[in-house]
Amino acid sequence: MGRPTHLSDADVEQLGAELDALRDEVMNSLGKEDARYIYRVLNTQRFSEVAGRALLFAGILPPAWLAGTALLSISKILENMEIGHNAMHGQWDWMQDPALDSGTYDWDNTCPGREWKHSHNYMHHTYTNIVGMDRDVGYSILRMSEEQKWNPAFLFQPAYVLVLAAFFQWGVALHDLEWERLGKDKSYAEALSQGRDIWRKVRKQVLKDYVLFPVLAGPMAPFVFTGNMVANLNRNLWSFTIIFCGHFTEQAEMFRIEETENETQGEWYLRQMLASSNVTGSKLFHIMGGHLGYQIEHHLFPDMPSNRYRQIGPKVEEIAKRYNLNYNTGPLSKQLGGVAKRILRMALPHRSKRKGPIPSSIHHERPAPKTQAQRRPQVNGSTASAAAAH
């Protein structure tokens, strides 16, 4: 935890300058090929949904039900991971296409886009893996760092993490309510207002998948209902797996609030590299995962179009090796195993507290850090608006 001791202040700032230059190089080269890529993904997702729902209307035939459920699962995964998540990061705002605009896009998920952009784009990407600031560390129900106080309830987290995985979209929907703040620095009126927004989105999703399409199917309603349910389950399990493998492997670093005070741009970049984990795989694997297998690159440049992460991955890895930094990457089996080990280890009270001074990158004479929204206002303005709304 903390900044590696072999790096000087000058090293960290040079690291930041190199990464800034890499980002500028890519963002200044966006064009027709990138637009062609995302439109192909959009067309594939839309075809998969239409074909999947049509086949489920013939779901009494087992091959039709299996094919329909598979296509609908693909559609939901693509929409959430490669389209929705990335569009709401502002990755495609430069195209000025209303269908991909981060300010208005709302995904096929029970979590309202506005709530997601606050809890994820702003809180998580600004305060990545800072215990007590990044609420994605454990999603308020799991213990993922020794800095989180242990209590006996965590003994059961290996069991209820499976429940979180199966109902992941519902956990995400409730995440930004921030129950732990109620009665402290958050009013019940504010939580009630958020709850109404969430309820409207939940009602819309439930009516679409579990009422409207089953009713339209008439006697085939049970097959449509179960197909939609399995497709949502597949999407939840897949997104949980990819997201946890990017954030909570054994090698992913956690940070204390004190260690990140007055953080410079270079230090912010460094924290993103140390807090993230990549997953290796094929081109199709990365598309289905929203290119979040390149979690290091995504955390460094969350508003960069996702298809470019493959291009810059080797360059970021080379920079990491040159600065003697761990570029945490590996196949899905290895990274998922690391996540399981962390969950099991953190379910138990830690054996001993860390001794000695806290390794720290605090430099009080430096200016206050910029948030991610302040760093990239020209591309990610919607993030700043979402944060201000809260």
C-alpha positions in Angstrom: 0.0 0.0 0.0 1.3 3.4 -0.9 3.7 4.7 -3.5 6.6 2.4 -4.4 9.7 3.7 -2.5 12.0 3.4 -5.5 10.2 6.2 -7.4 11.1 9.8 -6.7 8.8 12.7 -7.1 10.4 13.5 -10.5 9.9 9.8 -11.6 6.2 10.0 -10.8 5.7 13.3 -12.6 7.6 11.9 -15.6 5.4 8.8 -15.6 2.4 11.1 -15.6 3.8 13.1 -18.5 4.3 10.0 -20.6 0.8 8.8 -20.0 -0.6 12.2 -20.8 1.3 12.1 -24.1 0.0 8.6 -24.8 -3.6 9.7 -24.2 -3.3 12.8 -26.3 -1.8 10.8 -29.2 -4.8 8.4 -29.2 -7.6 11.0 -28.6 -6.2 13.2 -31.4 -6.4 10.3 -33.9 -10.0 9.2 -33.4 -12.0 8.9 -36.6 -14.0 6.8 -39.0 -12.5 3.4 -38.0 -13.6 4.0 -34.4 -17.1 5.1 -35.4 -17.3 2.1 -37.7 -16.4 -0.2 -34.8 -19.0 1.0 -32.3 -21.7 1.0 -35.0 -20.9 -2.6 -35.8 -21.2 -3.4 -32.1 -24.5 -1.5 -31.9 -25.9 -3.4 -34.9 -24.8 -6.7 -33.5 -26.4 -6.0 -30.1 -29.7 -4.9 -31.7 -29.9 -7.9 -34.0 -29.1 -10.2 -31.1 -32.0 -8.7 -29.1 -34.6 -8.9 -31.9 -33.6 -12.4 -32.9 -33.3 -13.6 -29.4 -36.8 -12.3 -28.4 -38.3 -13.7 -31.6 -36.9 -17.2 -31.0 -38.2 -17.1 -27.4 -41.7 -16.7 -28.8 -41.2 -20.3 -30.1 -39.6 -21.3 -26.8 -41.7 -24.5 -26.5 -39.1 -25.9 -28.9 -35.9 -26.5 -26.8 -33.5 -25.4 -29.6 -35.4 -22.2 -30.1 -35.4 -21.5 -26.3 -31.7 -22.2 -26.0 -30.8 -20.1 -29.1 -33.1 -17.3 -28.0 -31.8 -17.2 -24.5 -28.2 -17.2 -25.7 -28.8 -14.3 -28.2 -30.6 -12.3 -25.6 -27.8 -12.9 -23.1 -25.3 -11.7 -25.7 -27.4 -8.6 -26.4 -27.7 -7.7 -22.7 -24.0 -8.3 -22.1 -22.9 -6.1 -25.1 -25.4 -3.4 -24.2 -24.2 -3.2 -20.6 -20.5 -3.8 -21.0 -19.3 -2.5 -24.4 -22.0 0.1 -25.2 -23.7 1.4 -22.0 -20.9 1.5 -19.6 -18.5 3.0 -22.1 -21.1 5.5 -23.6 -21.9 6.8 -20.1 -18.1 7.4 -19.6 -18.3 9.8 -22.5 -16.1 7.6 -24.8 -18.2 8.3 -27.8 -19.3 11.9 -27.2 -16.8 13.2 -29.8 -19.1 11.6 -32.5 -22.0 13.8 -31.5 -24.5 11.0 -32.0 -27.5 11.3 -29.7 -27.7 7.5 -29.5 -24.3 7.4 -27.7 -24.4 10.7 -25.8 -23.2 10.3 -22.2 -25.6 13.0 -21.0 -28.7 11.2 -22.1 -27.7 7.5 -22.4 -29.5 5.1 -20.0 -28.7 1.5 -20.2 -30.7 -1.8 -20.0 -30.1 -2.1 -16.3 -32.1 -1.5 -13.0 -29.6 1.2 -12.0 -30.5 4.6 -13.4 -27.8 6.1 -15.6 -27.6 9.2 -13.4 -27.0 7.3 -10.3 -24.4 5.1 -12.0 -22.5 8.2 -13.3 -22.2 9.5 -9.7 -21.2 6.2 -7.9 -19.0 4.9 -10.7 -17.7 7.6 -13.0 -17.2 10.1 -10.2 -16.7 8.3 -6.9 -15.0 5.1 -8.1 -12.8 6.6 -10.9 -11.7 9.6 -8.8 -11.0 7.6 -5.6 -10.1 4.2 -7.0 -9.4 1.7 -4.2 -9.2 4.3 -1.5 -10.7 2.6 1.5 -13.4 4.9 3.0 -13.8 6.9 -0.3 -14.3 4.3 -3.1 -17.6 2.6 -2.2 -16.9 0.0 -4.9 -14.4 -1.5 -2.4 -16.7 -4.3 -1.2 -19.9 -2.6 -2.4 -20.6 -1.9 1.3 -21.3 -5.6 2.0 -17.9 -7.3 1.4 -14.6 -6.8 3.2 -11.9 -6.5 0.6 -9.1 -4.7 2.5 -7.4 -5.2 5.9 -8.1 -1.5 6.5 -11.8 -2.3 6.7 -12.8 -3.2 10.2 -13.6 -6.9 10.6 -16.8 -8.2 12.2 -18.2 -11.7 12.5 -20.7 -11.1 9.6 -17.8 -11.2 7.2 -17.3 -14.9 7.9 -20.2 -15.5 5.6 -19.1 -13.3 2.8 -17.9 -16.3 0.6 -21.5 -17.3 0.6 -23.3 -14.0 0.0 -20.8 -12.9 -2.6 -22.5 -15.5 -4.8 -25.8 -13.9 -4.1 -24.3 -10.5 -5.1 -23.0 -12.1 -8.4 -26.4 -13.5 -9.3 -28.3 -10.3 -8.5 -25.5 -7.9 -9.5 -27.7 -5.4 -11.3 -29.8 -5.1 -8.2 -26.8 -4.5 -6.0 -25.6 -1.8 -8.4 -29.1 -0.2 -8.4 -29.1 0.1 -4.6 -25.4 1.0 -4.3 -25.6 4.8 -4.6 -28.3 5.1 -1.8 -25.3 5.0 0.6 -27.2 3.5 3.5 -24.3 4.0 5.9 -24.6 7.8 5.5 -28.3 8.0 6.4 -28.9 10.2 9.5 -25.3 11.4 9.4 -24.3 13.6 6.4 -27.2 12.4 4.1 -30.8 13.2 4.7 -33.7 10.7 4.4 -35.3 13.1 2.0 -32.4 12.8 -0.4 -32.4 9.0 -0.1 -36.2 9.0 -0.7 -35.7 11.1 -3.9 -33.0 8.7 -5.1 -35.2 5.7 -4.2 -38.0 7.1 -6.4 -35.6 7.3 -9.4 -34.4 3.8 -8.8 -38.0 2.5 -8.4 -39.0 4.1 -11.7 -36.1 2.4 -13.5 -36.7 -1.0 -11.8 -40.4 -0.8 -12.7 -39.5 -0.1 -16.3 -37.1 -3.1 -16.5 -39.3 -5.5 -14.7 -42.4 -4.6 -16.8 -40.4 -5.0 -20.0 -38.7 -8.4 -19.3 -41.3 -10.0 -17.0 -44.6 -8.6 -18.0 -44.7 -7.0 -21.5 -42.9 -9.6 -23.6 -44.4 -12.6 -21.8 -47.9 -11.2 -22.3 -47.1 -10.6 -26.0 -46.0 -14.2 -26.2 -49.5 -15.5 -25.1 -49.3 -19.2 -24.5 -45.5 -19.0 -24.8 -45.3 -16.6 -21.8 -43.5 -19.1 -19.5 -40.7 -19.7 -22.0 -40.3 -16.0 -22.6 -40.3 -15.2 -18.9 -37.7 -17.9 -18.1 -35.6 -16.9 -21.1 -35.5 -13.3 -20.0 -34.7 -14.4 -16.4 -31.7 -16.6 -17.5 -30.4 -13.9 -19.9 -30.4 -11.4 -17.0 -28.7 -13.9 -14.8 -26.0 -14.6 -17.4 -25.4 -10.8 -17.8 -25.1 -10.4 -14.0 -22.7 -13.2 -13.6 -20.5 -12.2 -16.5 -20.3 -8.5 -15.5 -19.6 -9.4 -11.9 -16.8 -11.7 -13.0 -15.1 -9.1 -15.3 -15.5 -6.3 -12.8 -14.2 -8.2 -9.8 -11.2 -9.6 -11.8 -10.3 -6.0 -12.7 -10.4 -4.7 -9.1 -10.0 -7.3 -6.4 -7.3 -9.7 -7.4 -4.6 -10.5 -4.7 -2.2 -8.1 -6.3 -4.6 -5.1 -6.6 -3.5 -2.4 -4.2 -5.7 -0.7 -1.7 -4.9 2.8 -0.3 -5.6 4.9 2.8 -7.2 8.3 2.5 -4.0 9.8 4.2 -1.8 8.3 1.5 -3.6 10.1 -1.3 -4.0 13.6 0.0 -2.9 16.4 -2.4 -2.3 13.9 -5.1 -0.7 15.1 -8.3 -1.7 14.0 -11.8 1.2 11.6 -11.9 0.4 10.1 -8.5 -3.2 9.7 -9.6 -2.0 7.8 -12.6 0.2 5.7 -10.5 -2.6 4.7 -8.1 -4.8 3.6 -11.1 -2.0 1.3 -12.3 -1.4 -0.2 -8.9 -5.1 -0.6 -8.1 -6.1 -2.4 -11.3 -5.7 -5.8 -12.8 -6.0 -6.9 -16.5 -7.4 -10.2 -17.9 -5.9 -11.7 -21.1 -8.1 -13.1 -23.8 -9.2 -13.0 -27.4 -10.6 -10.1 -29.3 -14.1 -11.4 -28.8 -13.5 -11.9 -25.1 -12.6 -8.3 -24.7 -15.5 -7.0 -26.7 -17.9 -9.1 -24.6 -16.2 -7.7 -21.5 -16.5 -4.1 -22.6 -12.7 -4.1 -23.0 -12.6 -4.1 -19.1 -10.1 -6.9 -19.4 -7.8 -3.8 -20.0 -8.8 -2.5 -16.6 -5.5 -0.8 -16.1 -5.9 1.2 -19.3 -9.5 1.9 -18.6 -8.7 3.3 -15.1 -5.9 5.5 -16.6 -8.2 6.7 -19.5 -11.9 6.1 -18.7 -13.1 8.4 -21.4 -10.9 6.9 -24.2 -12.9 4.7 -26.7 -12.7 1.2 -25.4 -11.5 -0.3 -28.8 -8.3 1.6 -28.4 -7.3 -0.2 -25.2 -5.9 -3.1 -27.2 -3.7 -0.7 -29.1 -2.2 1.1 -26.0 -2.0 -2.0 -23.7 1.5 -3.0 -24.8 2.7 0.6 -24.5 1.3 1.0 -21.0 2.9 -2.4 -20.0 6.2 -1.2 -21.4 6.0 2.0 -19.4 5.2 0.0 -16.3 8.2 -2.3 -16.8 10.5 0.7 -17.4 9.5 2.2 -14.1 9.7 -1.2 -12.4 6.0 -1.3 -11.6 3.8 -4.4 -11.5 1.6 -4.7 -14.6 -0.9 -7.1 -13.1 -2.3 -9.3 -15.9 -3.2 -12.9 -16.5 -5.8 -15.3 -17.8 -9.3 -15.3 -16.4 -8.8 -18.4 -14.4 -5.8 -16.9 -12.6 -7.4 -13.6 -11.9 -10.7 -15.1 -10.7 -8.7 -17.4 -8.4 -7.0 -14.3 -7.0 -10.4 -12.7 -6.4 -11.6 -15.8 -4.6 -8.4 -15.9 -2.4 -8.9 -12.2 -1.4 -12.6 -12.8 -0.5 -11.7 -15.9 1.6 -8.8 -14.2 3.3 -10.7 -11.0 4.1 -13.6 -13.1 5.6 -11.2 -13.8 8.5 -9.8 -11.3 10.9 -6.2 -10.3 9.9 -3.5 -11.8 12.0 -1.4 -8.7 12.7 -1.5 -5.0 12.0 1.0 -3.5 9.8 3.9 -2.0 11.9 5.9 1.1 11.3 5.0 4.4 9.5 2.4 4.5 6.8 4.2 4.6 3.4 2.8 7.8 2.0 2.9 10.0 -1.0 1.5 13.0 0.9 3.1 16.3 0.0 1.1 19.0 1.7 2.7 21.9 -0.2 1.3 20.6 -3.4 -2.1 21.8 -4.7 -5.3 19.8 -4.1 -5.9 17.0 -6.5 -8.2 17.3 -9.5 -11.1 14.9 -9.8 -11.4 12.8 -12.9 -14.2 15.1 -14.1 -12.0 18.2 -13.7 -9.2 16.4 -15.6 -11.3 15.6 -18.7 -14.1 18.2 -18.8 -14.0 18.4 -22.6 -14.9 14.7 -23.0 -16.6 13.7 -19.7 -18.7 16.7 -18.8 -21.7 14.5 -18.0 -19.7 13.0 -15.1 -19.2 16.5 -13.6 -22.9 17.2 -14.0 -23.8 13.9 -12.3 -21.5 14.6 -9.4 -22.8 18.1 -9.0 -26.4 16.8 -8.9 -25.5 14.9 -5.7 
